Amino acid sequence: MPPRRAPAVPATEDDLVERMANSMNVMVAAVTAQTNAKTQRDLEKRER
C-alpha cells in the first residue's frame, strides 16, 4: 500500500486521530503475526 500523501486541506484533529489509530492497528496486526509465527516455530521445535 503506498503511503498516503498529506492532504492539500489542513488535516483535522479527527483525521489525525484516525490515521494514528490506523497505524496502531497495522502495528498490532504485525506484532500478532510475528507472535503467532514464533509460537508455531517453538511448538515445532518442541515436537522434534
PDB file of N, CA, C and O in Angstrom:
ATOM      1  N   MET A   1       0.855  -1.184   0.000  1.00  0.00           N
ATOM      2  CA  MET A   1       0.000   0.000   0.000  1.00  0.00           C
ATOM      3  C   MET A   1       0.892   1.236   0.000  1.00  0.00           C
ATOM      4  O   MET A   1       1.739   1.375   0.882  1.00  0.00           O
ATOM      5  N   PRO A   2       0.724   2.138  -0.968  1.00  0.00           N
ATOM      6  CA  PRO A   2       1.589   3.328  -0.988  1.00  0.00           C
ATOM      7  C   PRO A   2       1.259   4.250   0.173  1.00  0.00           C
ATOM      8  O   PRO A   2       0.109   4.312   0.609  1.00  0.00           O
ATOM      9  N   PRO A   3       2.260   4.969   0.680  1.00  0.00           N
ATOM     10  CA  PRO A   3       1.980   5.878   1.806  1.00  0.00           C
ATOM     11  C   PRO A   3       1.027   6.979   1.364  1.00  0.00           C
ATOM     12  O   PRO A   3       1.074   7.436   0.222  1.00  0.00           O
ATOM     13  N   ARG A   4       0.169   7.397   2.276  1.00  0.00           N
ATOM     14  CA  ARG A   4      -0.782   8.455   1.934  1.00  0.00           C
ATOM     15  C   ARG A   4      -0.059   9.787   1.906  1.00  0.00           C
ATOM     16  O   ARG A   4       0.699  10.114   2.819  1.00  0.00           O
ATOM     17  N   ARG A   5      -0.299  10.564   0.839  1.00  0.00           N
ATOM     18  CA  ARG A   5       0.287  11.905   0.769  1.00  0.00           C
ATOM     19  C   ARG A   5      -0.505  12.824   1.682  1.00  0.00           C
ATOM     20  O   ARG A   5      -1.686  12.596   1.940  1.00  0.00           O
ATOM     21  N   ALA A   6       0.160  13.870   2.171  1.00  0.00           N
ATOM     22  CA  ALA A   6      -0.520  14.826   3.037  1.00  0.00           C
ATOM     23  C   ALA A   6      -1.637  15.486   2.237  1.00  0.00           C
ATOM     24  O   ALA A   6      -1.413  15.904   1.101  1.00  0.00           O
ATOM     25  N   PRO A   7      -2.827  15.587   2.806  1.00  0.00           N
ATOM     26  CA  PRO A   7      -3.929  16.219   2.067  1.00  0.00           C
ATOM     27  C   PRO A   7      -3.652  17.704   1.852  1.00  0.00           C
ATOM     28  O   PRO A   7      -2.989  18.347   2.666  1.00  0.00           O
ATOM     29  N   ALA A   8      -4.169  18.241   0.745  1.00  0.00           N
ATOM     30  CA  ALA A   8      -3.975  19.662   0.450  1.00  0.00           C
ATOM     31  C   ALA A   8      -4.648  20.503   1.528  1.00  0.00           C
ATOM     32  O   ALA A   8      -4.142  21.552   1.926  1.00  0.00           O
ATOM     33  N   VAL A   9      -5.804  20.018   1.991  1.00  0.00           N
ATOM     34  CA  VAL A   9      -6.521  20.711   3.064  1.00  0.00           C
ATOM     35  C   VAL A   9      -5.827  20.362   4.381  1.00  0.00           C
ATOM     36  O   VAL A   9      -5.462  19.205   4.591  1.00  0.00           O
ATOM     37  N   PRO A  10      -5.637  21.337   5.269  1.00  0.00           N
ATOM     38  CA  PRO A  10      -5.011  21.004   6.554  1.00  0.00           C
ATOM     39  C   PRO A  10      -5.783  19.886   7.259  1.00  0.00           C
ATOM     40  O   PRO A  10      -7.013  19.915   7.307  1.00  0.00           O
ATOM     41  N   ALA A  11      -5.073  18.917   7.797  1.00  0.00           N
ATOM     42  CA  ALA A  11      -5.720  17.766   8.423  1.00  0.00           C
ATOM     43  C   ALA A  11      -6.471  18.201   9.668  1.00  0.00           C
ATOM     44  O   ALA A  11      -5.979  19.006  10.460  1.00  0.00           O
ATOM     45  N   THR A  12      -7.660  17.662   9.828  1.00  0.00           N
ATOM     46  CA  THR A  12      -8.436  17.957  11.032  1.00  0.00           C
ATOM     47  C   THR A  12      -7.947  17.065  12.157  1.00  0.00           C
ATOM     48  O   THR A  12      -7.252  16.076  11.925  1.00  0.00           O
ATOM     49  N   GLU A  13      -8.311  17.418  13.358  1.00  0.00           N
ATOM     50  CA  GLU A  13      -7.948  16.605  14.529  1.00  0.00           C
ATOM     51  C   GLU A  13      -8.445  15.173  14.340  1.00  0.00           C
ATOM     52  O   GLU A  13      -7.720  14.213  14.599  1.00  0.00           O
ATOM     53  N   ASP A  14      -9.692  15.043  13.884  1.00  0.00           N
ATOM     54  CA  ASP A  14     -10.286  13.716  13.672  1.00  0.00           C
ATOM     55  C   ASP A  14      -9.463  12.894  12.693  1.00  0.00           C
ATOM     56  O   ASP A  14      -9.235  11.702  12.899  1.00  0.00           O
ATOM     57  N   ASP A  15      -9.019  13.550  11.622  1.00  0.00           N
ATOM     58  CA  ASP A  15      -8.251  12.859  10.593  1.00  0.00           C
ATOM     59  C   ASP A  15      -6.942  12.334  11.176  1.00  0.00           C
ATOM     60  O   ASP A  15      -6.539  11.202  10.908  1.00  0.00           O
ATOM     61  N   LEU A  16      -6.287  13.172  11.977  1.00  0.00           N
ATOM     62  CA  LEU A  16      -5.018  12.760  12.586  1.00  0.00           C
ATOM     63  C   LEU A  16      -5.233  11.588  13.529  1.00  0.00           C
ATOM     64  O   LEU A  16      -4.461  10.629  13.526  1.00  0.00           O
ATOM     65  N   VAL A  17      -6.278  11.667  14.333  1.00  0.00           N
ATOM     66  CA  VAL A  17      -6.568  10.587  15.280  1.00  0.00           C
ATOM     67  C   VAL A  17      -6.851   9.303  14.510  1.00  0.00           C
ATOM     68  O   VAL A  17      -6.383   8.226  14.880  1.00  0.00           O
ATOM     69  N   GLU A  18      -7.616   9.431  13.445  1.00  0.00           N
ATOM     70  CA  GLU A  18      -7.962   8.251  12.649  1.00  0.00           C
ATOM     71  C   GLU A  18      -6.710   7.635  12.035  1.00  0.00           C
ATOM     72  O   GLU A  18      -6.554   6.414  12.021  1.00  0.00           O
ATOM     73  N   ARG A  19      -5.816   8.492  11.525  1.00  0.00           N
ATOM     74  CA  ARG A  19      -4.586   7.967  10.922  1.00  0.00           C
ATOM     75  C   ARG A  19      -3.715   7.291  11.965  1.00  0.00           C
ATOM     76  O   ARG A  19      -3.093   6.265  11.688  1.00  0.00           O
ATOM     77  N   MET A  20      -3.666   7.860  13.170  1.00  0.00           N
ATOM     78  CA  MET A  20      -2.860   7.252  14.234  1.00  0.00           C
ATOM     79  C   MET A  20      -3.454   5.893  14.615  1.00  0.00           C
ATOM     80  O   MET A  20      -2.728   4.915  14.796  1.00  0.00           O
ATOM     81  N   ALA A  21      -4.774   5.847  14.733  1.00  0.00           N
ATOM     82  CA  ALA A  21      -5.439   4.589  15.081  1.00  0.00           C
ATOM     83  C   ALA A  21      -5.164   3.547  13.997  1.00  0.00           C
ATOM     84  O   ALA A  21      -4.940   2.372  14.288  1.00  0.00           O
ATOM     85  N   ASN A  22      -5.185   3.995  12.764  1.00  0.00           N
ATOM     86  CA  ASN A  22      -4.909   3.114  11.633  1.00  0.00           C
ATOM     87  C   ASN A  22      -3.507   2.527  11.744  1.00  0.00           C
ATOM     88  O   ASN A  22      -3.317   1.320  11.590  1.00  0.00           O
ATOM     89  N   SER A  23      -2.532   3.382  12.011  1.00  0.00           N
ATOM     90  CA  SER A  23      -1.144   2.933  12.146  1.00  0.00           C
ATOM     91  C   SER A  23      -1.015   1.933  13.286  1.00  0.00           C
ATOM     92  O   SER A  23      -0.309   0.931  13.167  1.00  0.00           O
ATOM     93  N   MET A  24      -1.697   2.210  14.388  1.00  0.00           N
ATOM     94  CA  MET A  24      -1.617   1.314  15.541  1.00  0.00           C
ATOM     95  C   MET A  24      -2.215  -0.042  15.194  1.00  0.00           C
ATOM     96  O   MET A  24      -1.679  -1.077  15.588  1.00  0.00           O
ATOM     97  N   ASN A  25      -3.325  -0.041  14.456  1.00  0.00           N
ATOM     98  CA  ASN A  25      -3.933  -1.312  14.055  1.00  0.00           C
ATOM     99  C   ASN A  25      -2.972  -2.114  13.189  1.00  0.00           C
ATOM    100  O   ASN A  25      -2.868  -3.333  13.325  1.00  0.00           O
ATOM    101  N   VAL A  26      -2.267  -1.416  12.292  1.00  0.00           N
ATOM    102  CA  VAL A  26      -1.299  -2.096  11.424  1.00  0.00           C
ATOM    103  C   VAL A  26      -0.191  -2.704  12.274  1.00  0.00           C
ATOM    104  O   VAL A  26       0.217  -3.844  12.050  1.00  0.00           O
ATOM    105  N   MET A  27       0.298  -1.933  13.260  1.00  0.00           N
ATOM    106  CA  MET A  27       1.371  -2.440  14.127  1.00  0.00           C
ATOM    107  C   MET A  27       0.892  -3.639  14.941  1.00  0.00           C
ATOM    108  O   MET A  27       1.607  -4.632  15.076  1.00  0.00           O
ATOM    109  N   VAL A  28      -0.315  -3.540  15.480  1.00  0.00           N
ATOM    110  CA  VAL A  28      -0.860  -4.651  16.267  1.00  0.00           C
ATOM    111  C   VAL A  28      -0.943  -5.903  15.395  1.00  0.00           C
ATOM    112  O   VAL A  28      -0.591  -6.996  15.837  1.00  0.00           O
ATOM    113  N   ALA A  29      -1.404  -5.743  14.170  1.00  0.00           N
ATOM    114  CA  ALA A  29      -1.514  -6.890  13.266  1.00  0.00           C
ATOM    115  C   ALA A  29      -0.139  -7.498  13.009  1.00  0.00           C
ATOM    116  O   ALA A  29       0.011  -8.720  12.990  1.00  0.00           O
ATOM    117  N   ALA A  30       0.866  -6.641  12.812  1.00  0.00           N
ATOM    118  CA  ALA A  30       2.220  -7.137  12.551  1.00  0.00           C
ATOM    119  C   ALA A  30       2.756  -7.903  13.754  1.00  0.00           C
ATOM    120  O   ALA A  30       3.310  -8.993  13.607  1.00  0.00           O
ATOM    121  N   VAL A  31       2.590  -7.334  14.939  1.00  0.00           N
ATOM    122  CA  VAL A  31       3.087  -7.984  16.155  1.00  0.00           C
ATOM    123  C   VAL A  31       2.371  -9.310  16.376  1.00  0.00           C
ATOM    124  O   VAL A  31       2.994 -10.306  16.743  1.00  0.00           O
ATOM    125  N   THR A  32       1.066  -9.320  16.152  1.00  0.00           N
ATOM    126  CA  THR A  32       0.292 -10.556  16.324  1.00  0.00           C
ATOM    127  C   THR A  32       0.801 -11.630  15.374  1.00  0.00           C
ATOM    128  O   THR A  32       0.979 -12.783  15.766  1.00  0.00           O
ATOM    129  N   ALA A  33       1.035 -11.245  14.117  1.00  0.00           N
ATOM    130  CA  ALA A  33       1.521 -12.211  13.128  1.00  0.00           C
ATOM    131  C   ALA A  33       2.879 -12.762  13.546  1.00  0.00           C
ATOM    132  O   ALA A  33       3.122 -13.964  13.444  1.00  0.00           O
ATOM    133  N   GLN A  34       3.769 -11.883  14.019  1.00  0.00           N
ATOM    134  CA  GLN A  34       5.103 -12.325  14.446  1.00  0.00           C
ATOM    135  C   GLN A  34       4.999 -13.267  15.635  1.00  0.00           C
ATOM    136  O   GLN A  34       5.678 -14.292  15.688  1.00  0.00           O
ATOM    137  N   THR A  35       4.148 -12.914  16.583  1.00  0.00           N
ATOM    138  CA  THR A  35       3.990 -13.742  17.783  1.00  0.00           C
ATOM    139  C   THR A  35       3.469 -15.125  17.407  1.00  0.00           C
ATOM    140  O   THR A  35       3.953 -16.141  17.907  1.00  0.00           O
ATOM    141  N   ASN A  36       2.473 -15.149  16.515  1.00  0.00           N
ATOM    142  CA  ASN A  36       1.924 -16.434  16.087  1.00  0.00           C
ATOM    143  C   ASN A  36       2.981 -17.269  15.386  1.00  0.00           C
ATOM    144  O   ASN A  36       3.063 -18.478  15.597  1.00  0.00           O
ATOM    145  N   ALA A  37       3.797 -16.623  14.546  1.00  0.00           N
ATOM    146  CA  ALA A  37       4.842 -17.346  13.826  1.00  0.00           C
ATOM    147  C   ALA A  37       5.853 -17.924  14.812  1.00  0.00           C
ATOM    148  O   ALA A  37       6.283 -19.068  14.668  1.00  0.00           O
ATOM    149  N   LYS A  38       6.228 -17.136  15.804  1.00  0.00           N
ATOM    150  CA  LYS A  38       7.204 -17.599  16.797  1.00  0.00           C
ATOM    151  C   LYS A  38       6.631 -18.763  17.606  1.00  0.00           C
ATOM    152  O   LYS A  38       7.315 -19.758  17.844  1.00  0.00           O
ATOM    153  N   THR A  39       5.386 -18.631  18.020  1.00  0.00           N
ATOM    154  CA  THR A  39       4.744 -19.706  18.787  1.00  0.00           C
ATOM    155  C   THR A  39       4.747 -20.991  17.968  1.00  0.00           C
ATOM    156  O   THR A  39       5.046 -22.070  18.478  1.00  0.00           O
ATOM    157  N   GLN A  40       4.408 -20.854  16.690  1.00  0.00           N
ATOM    158  CA  GLN A  40       4.380 -22.019  15.799  1.00  0.00           C
ATOM    159  C   GLN A  40       5.770 -22.654  15.721  1.00  0.00           C
ATOM    160  O   GLN A  40       5.906 -23.872  15.832  1.00  0.00           O
ATOM    161  N   ARG A  41       6.803 -21.822  15.528  1.00  0.00           N
ATOM    162  CA  ARG A  41       8.184 -22.340  15.459  1.00  0.00           C
ATOM    163  C   ARG A  41       8.549 -23.064  16.743  1.00  0.00           C
ATOM    164  O   ARG A  41       9.117 -24.156  16.711  1.00  0.00           O
ATOM    165  N   ASP A  42       8.219 -22.446  17.878  1.00  0.00           N
ATOM    166  CA  ASP A  42       8.563 -23.048  19.174  1.00  0.00           C
ATOM    167  C   ASP A  42       7.884 -24.406  19.331  1.00  0.00           C
ATOM    168  O   ASP A  42       8.492 -25.361  19.815  1.00  0.00           O
ATOM    169  N   LEU A  43       6.618 -24.484  18.920  1.00  0.00           N
ATOM    170  CA  LEU A  43       5.897 -25.754  19.031  1.00  0.00           C
ATOM    171  C   LEU A  43       6.549 -26.811  18.141  1.00  0.00           C
ATOM    172  O   LEU A  43       6.696 -27.965  18.542  1.00  0.00           O
ATOM    173  N   GLU A  44       6.936 -26.409  16.935  1.00  0.00           N
ATOM    174  CA  GLU A  44       7.562 -27.363  16.021  1.00  0.00           C
ATOM    175  C   GLU A  44       8.902 -27.836  16.571  1.00  0.00           C
ATOM    176  O   GLU A  44       9.246 -29.010  16.441  1.00  0.00           O
ATOM    177  N   LYS A  45       9.657 -26.933  17.184  1.00  0.00           N
ATOM    178  CA  LYS A  45      10.942 -27.321  17.782  1.00  0.00           C
ATOM    179  C   LYS A  45      10.710 -28.352  18.875  1.00  0.00           C
ATOM    180  O   LYS A  45      11.441 -29.337  18.983  1.00  0.00           O
ATOM    181  N   ARG A  46       9.680 -28.112  19.687  1.00  0.00           N
ATOM    182  CA  ARG A  46       9.407 -28.995  20.815  1.00  0.00           C
ATOM    183  C   ARG A  46       9.041 -30.403  20.339  1.00  0.00           C
ATOM    184  O   ARG A  46       9.345 -31.391  21.007  1.00  0.00           O
ATOM    185  N   GLU A  47       8.384 -30.485  19.174  1.00  0.00           N
ATOM    186  CA  GLU A  47       7.947 -31.793  18.671  1.00  0.00           C
ATOM    187  C   GLU A  47       9.121 -32.665  18.250  1.00  0.00           C
ATOM    188  O   GLU A  47       9.028 -33.891  18.302  1.00  0.00           O
ATOM    189  N   ARG A  48      10.227 -32.049  17.832  1.00  0.00           N
ATOM    190  CA  ARG A  48      11.383 -32.826  17.359  1.00  0.00           C
ATOM    191  C   ARG A  48      11.973 -33.658  18.464  1.00  0.00           C
ATOM    192  O   ARG A  48      12.950 -34.374  18.245  1.00  0.00           O
TER     193      ARG A  48
END
